[in-house]
Amino acid sequence: MIPLLVFLGIILLLVFWLIGIYNSLVRLRNQVKNAWSQIDVQLKRRYDLIPNLIETVKGYMKHEAGTLEKITMYRAQAMEADSMGEKSKAEGMLSNALGQLKIAVENYPDLKANTNFLALQEELTSTENKISFSRQNYNDQVLFYNNKIQMFPSNIVAGMFSFKQEEFFEVESKEERVAPKVSF
Amino acid sequence: MWEVARKNRRKSMILLMLMGIILVGLGFVLGGALMGPDGTIAGIVIALLLYFILLLIAFAGGKSIMLRMGNAKEVGPDEYPQLYNIVEEMRIAAGMPFMPKVYVIHDDAPNAFAAGMSPKNSVVAVTTGLLRIMNRDELQGVIAHEISHIINRDIRYMTIATIMVAAVAILSQIFLRAMFYSGGGRSRSSGKGGGQAQIIMLVVALVFAILAPILIRFLYFSLSRKREYLADASGARLTRYPEGLASALEKIGNSTIDLKSGGKANAPMYIANPFKPKGQKLRNLSSTHPPLENRIKILRAMGNGFSYANYQQAFESVTKKKKSIIPSSAIVNDQA
């Protein structure tokens, strides 16, 4: 009787342990999904900000019409893109164009004195940061999740219930890879 | 990030448990001394009861005392856009589902703290003095440190610990006062064989009542300093830019203005110790915060790295101590 109880006890412990690992895998996977959707939230913010930005700087930056046009164009492309690849390409171009605009601002002292623009500038800086940080968080979550899937003993449970590794978010250009250090 | 909080729990638990043992032990000894061998259980019950009442008050009180003072004000994105933006950036980087409330305190001393028992109702507060002297990167470093306190669950730990310190202090005070006023009376009443034991018990209790508050404070400070290093490490990891926080700490250290408002119970949650203790030697053992110079040096020794492994390495090379500041499981988790 007693050996049987001990045996059952061990089985029960094992089951609880499995449930624990399974639940933490599910939690990590959900965190990855949530982190991914957070990136979209921040990208949408940037779309919303751009028309306002263009409207404010248009009058000042006569020589930058080309850059402004590009920004508008890439924004539209990014918003309408169907595939993931197209979208991330357009987003990358948009970031570059915005970066160019930031550098160009230096040549317009009037603009830099405009309080409306200064407020927008902070919003733009912050939006760019939020996009980078949401990507960073996504990659962190993927790292934790993938580590859990690969490491012993959780890899056994991951294999049993076929948890699949997630892919990291990679940025195209090298400059985009470094943490955002934007200051006008 | 949340993973670290989970892993870190065990280590802090041991320190908290030791503090708990001191509290229970004090109840045991004082009960025994005042009411004889049968009083030991009653002593423990009284000690725990006192603890839970204090804890209840702390949790029910919710908002930190600091924030209830007149010079603290909750602010939104319209009043302090940059500050609010930075808090949100760090919330996103930490993967926190809830936006903390943002408070600004009118005080010239540059400082910041976090409050709130759970991430859901957490608060990040900064002084106007801090906002005045920090650039965007530095402010980001400071906020990252405070957000780290929130996600590492430091506020809850330190509240639990603070209350243990308070409970021990109250019990010791009551006992020592009782001894002082009824000093002679007791020895007369205990006549026979029990008398000897009773006197020994009293002496033990006296020593314990004097030592326990000191001992528990050292444990408390050690816990606080550890969480402080960890918040620096997590902060560097969040911003991916340790220099921001290092430079901010340097500016805070150079400031000579003292914080006008503040309770000592909140001290561990500040970015830098608001009560600058005097005297070098004692300062290191009896401070809620590690020396600023060390914290700055460690952050700068991380070079271009930002991971927990980098911080642990930098810590060891700066302090020349092989102490584990970051739970090793968190370091492993952090690497690809």
Interface residues (C-beta under 8 A of the other chain):
Chain A: Q31 N34 A35 Q38 Q42 A119 E122 E123 T125 S126 N129 K130 F133 S134 Q136 N137 D140 Q141 L143 F144 N146 N147 M151 A179 K181 S183
Chain B: M1 W2 E3 P81 Q82 N85 I86 E88 E89 M90 I92 A93 A94 G95 P97 N135 R136 D137 T239 R240 Y241 V332 N333 D334 Q335 A336
